[in-house]
Amino acid sequence: MVVPSNNWEPTIVGFLCNWCAYQGADLAGTSRMTYAPNVRIVRVMCTGRIDPTFVLKAFQSGADGVIVAGCHPGDCHYSEGNYKTIRRVTLLRKLLSQMGIDPERFRLEWVSAGEGAKWAQIADEMSAAIKAKGPLAWWETLKEA
Amino acid sequence: MAESKNDVRIGVYVCHCGSNIAGTVDVDDLTSFAQQQGSVAVARNYKFMCSEPGQALIKKDIEELGLNRVVVASCSPRMHEPTFRRVCEDANLNPYQLDMCNIREQCSWVHKSGATGKAKALVSAAISRAYYLQPLERREVLVTPAVLVVGGGIAGIQAALKVAEAGHKVYLVEREPSIGGHMIQLDKTFPTLDCSACILTPKMAAVKAHPDIELMTYSEVVDVQGYVGNFRVTIRRKPRYVDESLCTGCGICQEKCPWKADSEFDCGLGQRKAIYTPFPQAVPNVPVIDPEHCVYIQKEGKCGACLKFCERGAIDFTQKEKMVDVEVGAIIVATGYDLMDPSAISRLGYKRFPNVITSMEFERLCNATGPTGGHITIDGKEPKSVAIIHCVGSRDEKYHTYCSRVCCMYALKFAHLIGEKIEGAQVYQFYIDMRCYGKGFEEFYQRASSEAVNFVRGRPAQVTDFAMTPEEKGKLVVVCENTLVGRPVRVPVDMVILCPAMEPRADAKEVARRFNLSQSADGFLLEKHAKLDPVATANDGVFIVGCVQGPKDIPDTVAQGLAGAAEALALIEKGRVELEAATAFVNEAACSGCKICVSLCPYSAITFSETEKLSHINEALCKGCGVCVAACPAGAIVGRHFTDQQILAEVAALLVDTRPATVAV
């Protein structure tokens, strides 16, 4: 069991689509908004590319939380990739709880290229929420199993 | 992969970006961290990697150290990926052997502390991904040498004329019956006071006359397919009920038509017929029949005055809506803005008091072709005192936080025109700040201030007809705090002109979707880069010009129209365009023939061969979104440049510091 120290900070992986969310995160930077450094971003072209395996891999590799962020419904650069994400995520949430991961450690968010402030807010909120939950250390669970 | 582990030689380049990165991230620490990672042959940092010497540094290393992967840790790939890809290409390294690591926009700029630790994780992830990167071949396709311009206001007119001047085909699509946009409604234009119609109508006529411009008014773009260089656009041509090829524009039909409706062009202050051209200089000078007010259409054949009187037999009630497909290489979106309806701010009395009008209504009142023949009158009465209220819905957190950029100047123009037309009239400007920033603007401000204008600094609380003194009786009273003297004032006037915000079009969202563009937080369409790429968009080959991107005055709009034309010309003059190589392909040995991928593809790029029982991806149609890659249950589809292997390696390395070294992933 990993015992969190007082200054423990969670690590969160963000899978962001190239066209909306990644640009939104760039905009947060260009506008010099500050947010918690806990979220580390992986760029994919579309959230539709996100294989649930990626999310599981992130948890297995030590992530305490995962965010998938893409274009708002209807705004997908590839027309409908984010609709496929919605469907996949519904199943993924079930899978996560079956695997002993609190589904609240996973979030799906819509961030447009103009929503830098929203991205900063999501990163801060998610960091605080996961910090409150404590470390996941899923590799421990996997070892036991 | 063909190379063995020892063959991979990665160079890592950490950019200081002046102090943009180095001020927050310990670049020396980051560089020595990178140096210790597996397969890294060299790690360096430099003040500006994107500069000539920075680029030369990378090139030299590729050549001398035999690097076959490059990781640049700097700004967003959206900024400099093309730059560093070119650097690789110059040194004979496949540009897809490059990975960018975003330690500026998504690290140094957004974190006060912990940036170095996060940067290490990001660099480690980029190195791991780079390890698995594969060389890719870019495809080249021919560009259709034609341009679609959407919107026939001054921005679209200017863009269309310039492209046509260069000798290329232009399709100019306008929703209204005539081109001209908002500008043709204006009376005089600041700061030079030239008549708007006088400077615009020659351009409108030139559009009509140009052999390379195909003008489609009363039409709308309904669908856009394809990609940069090769778009297929479907345009809906609404029925005009008048044959454009037969009509001579004599106007007899409008004279004889007995049915009237409010004129949209005159903002409802005047009337037009059911068959009408919106204004006398309309281009094309061919009327349309408004089916809602035409009795022939509404009551099936009753009336028909226009039919009887048209000598050319141009009236054609059998016209139906038509869909037209055109093929173009580039698209310029110039759909403009809407003026906010100030009745939303009810305290200002718009629509409650007839003598509270908008700026555009005033333009029409002032205009010689307007409903009053250019006399500033409401119900026949000429105002002796006028209040102009600035920033109605602009610079107001309840409505729009942005500044509409033109109101200060046209408010000064209004004051001048009122002074010219009504002797002894008093004009009150209710302003927050006077923003007169353009060429000749300050001079115009000085000139207008020397005339009979009273400036009151403050945002009016209310426009009321409630009189508190005998002088206020029968007047409109503008209630405001004069913030320069810190005292409330009540100003009785005969007319109030509101300067409403310039808003994104009501259908901006649909337009954004149709052309696959993004909107910024204010609702206007989003450019690629606010400063250095002002008319390009995230969708290659689609450009935005004029007020569709944000409020602008006429000179800025014209400049953007020309910029859009230059962008489109650069694209079609070259004749060829390179397409992304990061497409998907099917590993046929692994494909089980389940067909799941076929229905998922938004571009119908996947076909299923019944004879082979295999899926095939047409790479000319594939845009590399990766939906099929993630969905393939057999893992048979590979998404180039974003392979499972690359992404999984990236994720594992991204988190390497979060778990004990003993835990392998």
Chai-1 contact restraints between the chains, C-beta under 6 A:
chainA,res_idxA,chainB,res_idxB,connection_type,confidence,min_distance_angstrom,max_distance_angstrom,comment,restraint_id
A,T11,B,T658,contact,1.0,0.0,6.0,A-B,restraint_1
A,W19,B,A538,contact,1.0,0.0,6.0,A-B,restraint_2
A,A25,B,Q106,contact,1.0,0.0,6.0,A-B,restraint_3
A,D26,B,S76,contact,1.0,0.0,6.0,A-B,restraint_4
A,D26,B,E105,contact,1.0,0.0,6.0,A-B,restraint_5
A,A28,B,V110,contact,1.0,0.0,6.0,A-B,restraint_6
A,G29,B,E105,contact,1.0,0.0,6.0,A-B,restraint_7
A,G29,B,Q106,contact,1.0,0.0,6.0,A-B,restraint_8
A,G29,B,W109,contact,1.0,0.0,6.0,A-B,restraint_9
A,G29,B,V110,contact,1.0,0.0,6.0,A-B,restraint_10
A,R32,B,W109,contact,1.0,0.0,6.0,A-B,restraint_11
A,T34,B,V110,contact,1.0,0.0,6.0,A-B,restraint_12
A,T34,B,K112,contact,1.0,0.0,6.0,A-B,restraint_13
A,Y35,B,V110,contact,1.0,0.0,6.0,A-B,restraint_14
A,P37,B,H111,contact,1.0,0.0,6.0,A-B,restraint_15
A,P37,B,G114,contact,1.0,0.0,6.0,A-B,restraint_16
A,P37,B,K118,contact,1.0,0.0,6.0,A-B,restraint_17
A,R40,B,A121,contact,1.0,0.0,6.0,A-B,restraint_18
A,R40,B,L654,contact,1.0,0.0,6.0,A-B,restraint_19
A,I41,B,Q106,contact,1.0,0.0,6.0,A-B,restraint_20
A,V42,B,E650,contact,1.0,0.0,6.0,A-B,restraint_21
A,M45,B,G624,contact,1.0,0.0,6.0,A-B,restraint_22
A,M45,B,C625,contact,1.0,0.0,6.0,A-B,restraint_23
A,M45,B,G626,contact,1.0,0.0,6.0,A-B,restraint_24
A,C46,B,C625,contact,1.0,0.0,6.0,A-B,restraint_25
A,C46,B,G626,contact,1.0,0.0,6.0,A-B,restraint_26
A,G48,B,C625,contact,1.0,0.0,6.0,A-B,restraint_27
A,G48,B,V627,contact,1.0,0.0,6.0,A-B,restraint_28
A,R49,B,G626,contact,1.0,0.0,6.0,A-B,restraint_29
A,R49,B,A630,contact,1.0,0.0,6.0,A-B,restraint_30
A,D51,B,A630,contact,1.0,0.0,6.0,A-B,restraint_31
A,F54,B,I647,contact,1.0,0.0,6.0,A-B,restraint_32
A,K57,B,L648,contact,1.0,0.0,6.0,A-B,restraint_33
A,K57,B,V651,contact,1.0,0.0,6.0,A-B,restraint_34
A,A58,B,V651,contact,1.0,0.0,6.0,A-B,restraint_35
A,Q60,B,V665,contact,1.0,0.0,6.0,A-B,restraint_36
A,S61,B,V651,contact,1.0,0.0,6.0,A-B,restraint_37
A,S61,B,A652,contact,1.0,0.0,6.0,A-B,restraint_38
A,S61,B,L655,contact,1.0,0.0,6.0,A-B,restraint_39
A,S61,B,V665,contact,1.0,0.0,6.0,A-B,restraint_40
A,G62,B,L655,contact,1.0,0.0,6.0,A-B,restraint_41
A,G62,B,T658,contact,1.0,0.0,6.0,A-B,restraint_42
A,G62,B,R659,contact,1.0,0.0,6.0,A-B,restraint_43
A,A63,B,L655,contact,1.0,0.0,6.0,A-B,restraint_44
A,Y78,B,P602,contact,1.0,0.0,6.0,A-B,restraint_45
A,Y78,B,C625,contact,1.0,0.0,6.0,A-B,restraint_46
A,S79,B,P602,contact,1.0,0.0,6.0,A-B,restraint_47
A,E80,B,P602,contact,1.0,0.0,6.0,A-B,restraint_48
A,G81,B,C625,contact,1.0,0.0,6.0,A-B,restraint_49
A,G81,B,V627,contact,1.0,0.0,6.0,A-B,restraint_50
A,K84,B,V627,contact,1.0,0.0,6.0,A-B,restraint_51
A,S112,B,S518,contact,1.0,0.0,6.0,A-B,restraint_52
A,A113,B,S518,contact,1.0,0.0,6.0,A-B,restraint_53
A,A113,B,L526,contact,1.0,0.0,6.0,A-B,restraint_54
A,G114,B,S520,contact,1.0,0.0,6.0,A-B,restraint_55
A,G114,B,A521,contact,1.0,0.0,6.0,A-B,restraint_56
A,G114,B,L526,contact,1.0,0.0,6.0,A-B,restraint_57
A,W139,B,R659,contact,1.0,0.0,6.0,A-B,restraint_58
A,W139,B,V663,contact,1.0,0.0,6.0,A-B,restraint_59
